[in-house]
Amino acid sequence: MNTGGAKSVDSAGWRKLYTAALFEIDRTGLLDRITHAEEAVALRVRELLHAAGDHIEEGEALEDAKYGLNALRNNSEAV
């Protein structure tokens, strides 16, 4: 699958980036962490659209992550 030059990300990859964003304490690096996690989540969602098999649980986790990252971004920009 061609993802426009972007690297493939597996389940552990996007989860690691998501967790790093959630636990980032340095405000100067927070928005970068959020952006990287959002990109990884979006890439994984696209990958799962083309993947065979049942990925319901990961799909739900990805939706939760998107919601959480959006809330984190909104909170960090409001401060």
C-alpha positions in Angstrom: 0.0 0.0 0.0 1.3 3.4 -0.9 0.8 6.0 1.9 2.4 8.9 0.1 5.9 8.3 1.4 4.9 8.0 5.0 6.2 5.1 7.1 3.9 2.3 8.1 3.0 2.3 11.7 1.8 -0.8 13.6 -0.5 -0.9 16.6 2.4 -0.6 19.1 3.8 2.4 17.2 0.8 4.7 17.3 0.1 3.7 20.9 3.7 4.6 21.9 3.4 8.0 20.3 -0.1 8.6 21.8 1.2 7.7 25.3 4.2 9.9 24.9 1.9 12.8 24.1 -0.4 12.1 27.0 2.5 12.1 29.5 4.6 14.9 28.0 5.3 17.4 30.8 7.4 19.9 28.8 5.0 22.4 27.3 7.4 23.4 24.6 7.4 19.8 23.2 3.8 19.0 23.8 2.3 20.3 20.5 5.0 18.4 18.5 4.2 15.2 20.4 0.5 15.7 19.8 1.1 16.3 16.1 3.2 13.2 15.7 0.7 11.1 17.5 -2.2 12.5 15.4 -0.2 11.6 12.2 0.5 8.1 13.4 -3.2 7.5 14.4 -4.4 8.8 11.0 -1.9 6.6 9.1 -3.0 3.6 11.1 -6.7 4.3 10.4 -5.9 4.4 6.7 -3.9 1.2 6.9 -6.8 -0.6 8.7 -9.2 0.5 6.0 -7.2 -1.7 3.5 -6.3 -4.5 5.9 -8.0 -7.8 5.9 -9.5 -9.1 9.1 -11.4 -7.8 12.1 -9.9 -4.7 13.6 -12.8 -3.5 15.6 -11.0 -3.2 18.9 -8.1 -1.3 17.5 -10.4 0.9 15.5 -12.3 1.9 18.7 -8.9 2.5 20.4 -7.9 4.8 17.5 -11.2 6.7 17.7 -10.6 7.2 21.5 -7.0 8.3 20.8 -8.2 10.9 18.2 -10.7 12.2 20.8 -8.1 12.3 23.5 -5.5 14.0 21.4 -8.0 16.6 20.3 -8.9 17.3 23.9 -5.2 17.5 24.8 -4.5 19.9 22.0 -7.5 22.1 22.9 -6.4 22.2 26.6 -2.8 23.0 25.8 -3.8 25.8 23.4 -6.2 27.3 26.0 -3.5 27.7 28.6 
